[in-house]
Amino acid sequence: MFFKKQFYLIYLLLLSVFISCKPSSSLPDPLTAGWKEKKVCELLEENKSQRILKCTFAPGIGHERHFHLPHFGYTLSGSTFKIKDTTGTREINVKTGSYFNSNGIEWHEVLNIGDRTAIFLIIEPK
């Protein structure tokens, strides 16, 4: 009986960790999220090990609130963005050729406030 209780408690603990690590189902991922009902990201490749997105933001175009799983990003063409997330709102100049690694983003929304079209590659490992 003691071992059954221990097993049950361990099972519940692992289940709660698994559930808490899953992204919020109430927010779209970057591929599903768009801007004013138009897509900004396209699927370039998806296989058993990764998903690759190309996201394009003309001046005045943004990305509605969405979440990200862990990913690597590369800027094919940069611009200036207004970003809102859990830390507040800020403006950043994203340079062409810059890249970044992310452990995931609970949520954010972005708007291209620059005068150039920005293009990003997003690589999500599975």
N, C-alpha and C positions, 0 to 999 in steps of 0.2 A: 504494500500500500504506500509506503514511504517513497519508493522509487517512482510509482505512478504519479504521485503529486509533484515530485521534482521534474519529471519529464513534462508534465502538463504545464508547470510554471515556465520551464525553459521554452517550450513551444509557444506559449503566449508572449513571452519576451521577444523571441525572434520574429513572430508575426507582427508585433507592434513596431519593431524596428523596420521591417520590410514595408509596412504600410506608410510609416512616416517618411521613408526615402522616396516614395513615389511622388511625381509631380502633381500639382493640383489639377484635377480634371476640369475645374471651372475655367481655366485659362487655356488658350490655344498654344501650340508650339510654334516656332518661327515659320514653318512651312504653311501652316493653316492660317496663322494671323495675316492680316493684310492691312490695307489703308483705304478707308471709305469704300469697303466691299470689293476692292481690287487686290489681287495678289502682288506681293513685292518679291517673293522668293520662289525660285523654281528648283525642282529636284533634278540634279545632274546625274547622280548615281546613288544607288542603294543596293547593298549586298549584305551578306551575313556579318561582315565586320565593320561596316561604316555606312554613313549617309552623308552625301555632299550636296550642299545647297549653294545657289548663287542668288544673292539678294541685291536688288537694284533700287536706288532711291534718287529720283530726280529732285531738283530743288523744290521745296514745299511738300515733299512726300515723306510720310513717316511709316511707322510700324506700330499698330495698336498694341495694347498691353498683352504680353505673352511671357512664357517661361522658356528657359533653355536648359537642356541637359548639359553635362560636361562637353566641351567642344574646343576646337582650335579655329581661329579666324584669321584670314589674310585679306588685306585691303588692296583690291585691284585698282581702285580709283577712290581717292579720298575727298572729303568735304568737311563742313562744320555741322555738328549735331547738337541738338538740345535733347538731353537724356533725363528721364525721370525714373527713379527706382526707389528702393527702400531707404536709401541714404539721402534722398532729396532730389533737387533738379539742378543740373549744371550744363554748361556748354563746353564742348571739346572740339578741337581741330584734329581730325583723323587724317594722317598723312598717307599718301599712296605708298604702298610697299610695307606699311606697318603690319604687325601681326600680334596676336594675343592668345593666351590660353585661359580657359575659364573652367572652374569646377562646377559650373552650373549657375543659373540665375533664377531666383525665386520668381521675379517678375521685373519687367521694365517696358518702357515705351520710348520711342525715339522719333525725332523729326529732323529732316535735313533742312537746316536754316542757311546753308551756304549757297553759293552760286554755281556749283558743279554737281554733276551726277556722281553719286558714290556707288561703288560696286564692291561687294564682299563675297568671299568664299567661306562657307562655314562647314567644317568637317567634324562630324559627330561619331566617335567610336561607339560600337555596340558591345 
